[in-house]
Amino acid sequence: MSNQPQVSNTSKKFKKAPFRYDVVGSYLRPQALREAREKFAAGQITQAELTKVEDEEIRKLVDKQKELGLKAVTDGEFRRSYWHLDFFWGFDGIEHVLMDRGYLFHGEETRADSARLTGKIRDNGHPFLAHYRFLKEAAGTDVLAKQTIPAPAQLLAELVRDVNAKEVERVYPDREDLYRDIAAAYRSVILAFYEAGCRNIQLDDCTWGMLCDKSFWSTMAGEGYDPQLLQDLYLRLNNDAIADLPADLIVTTHVCRGNYHSTWATSGGYDPVAETLLGQENVSAYFLEYDTDRAGDFAPLQHVSGDKQVVLGLISSKTGELENKEQIIARIKEAQQYIPAERLCLSPQCGFASTEEGNILTEEEQWKKISLIKEIAEEVWGQEA
């Protein structure tokens, strides 16, 4: 028997996501989960034993999010090592590989994992669907279960990274075939999430953050690089993947500038990508990092098209130090010069643990950040929050 009526009735309890106080998605891994993953990696426990610990910790996490009043909850990405790679590995035609070096951040280097083509990209029943079904059951009917996945553009960026590009040339001599397969695989997974009851999907995307950084243009892309052509390609991939979806499925995106162990990868205001990203990507809302002056000013928000919302990431997930409430409220008012208050929301600038290492703060500090966001939102938007 179809569960569609139950899903529809549940979704009516909520205003459309995003909410006035919201989250990007990942949380610090609790010690019990860290220990279980270490034991699994060492062959000391089975997959079933690891899954049991994951289940227990996710239930606790959902309860904590509900306790703090969040209207959209996630599984904290507790079953993942990375915010993006684990999802890529779930497609047919993509394998888990190790590079010569990891991603370079300011002062740190990540582990060297990557995703590389072995054949044509296909969705053949993604493992994240089971993860979502568990989250939805744990969330119950009084909050919205939110699913985070990396954007299609992010997959392309990984597949053409360094030596990975050789396999792209082998498997897809015609790049148009690659672009079509990426969009088709994503669309298939997104519709499968919908069938599982998901009504809130967030596409996490570092590609736009890279394009905001002028040093990326010169050091990563080389001479003769046309950033607008790459913007157009990223836009096409993302929009093709989310075209003609069910009307009650809310798709948002989070633009990230790198978030590893409290370090960052790119900087620069949104100006270079604003017209393309904010004006033409067919999402309902943008989660934008605005926690430091590395993100520039709010002027690019004038390019946000239609009635799309902007979730201001004014609270840092990289440090445990609490922001000054009045300063955050002043910045929200500043943003209102470009977008009316009813189309603004508040969140952390990123997740608290984009990889399982997590950022450098405590769980208690993490929850204080969430509480501060809720407190500020209720003061700014009142009962509407």
Secondary structure by P-SEA (a helix, b strand, c coil): ccaaaaaaaaaaccccccccccccccccccaaaaaaaaaaaaccccaaaaaaaaaaaaaaaaaaaaaacccccccccccccccccccccccccccccccccccccccccccccccccccccccccccaaaaaaaaaaaacccbbbbbbbbcaaaaaaaaacccaaaaaaaacccaaaaaaaaaaaaaaaaaaaaaacccbbbbbbaaaaaaaccccccccccccccaaaaaaaaaaaaaaaaccccccbbbbbbbbccccccccccccccccccccccccccccccccccccccccccccccccccbbbbbcccccccccccccaaaaaaaaaaacccccccccccccccccccccccccccaaaaaaaaaaaaaaaaaaccccc
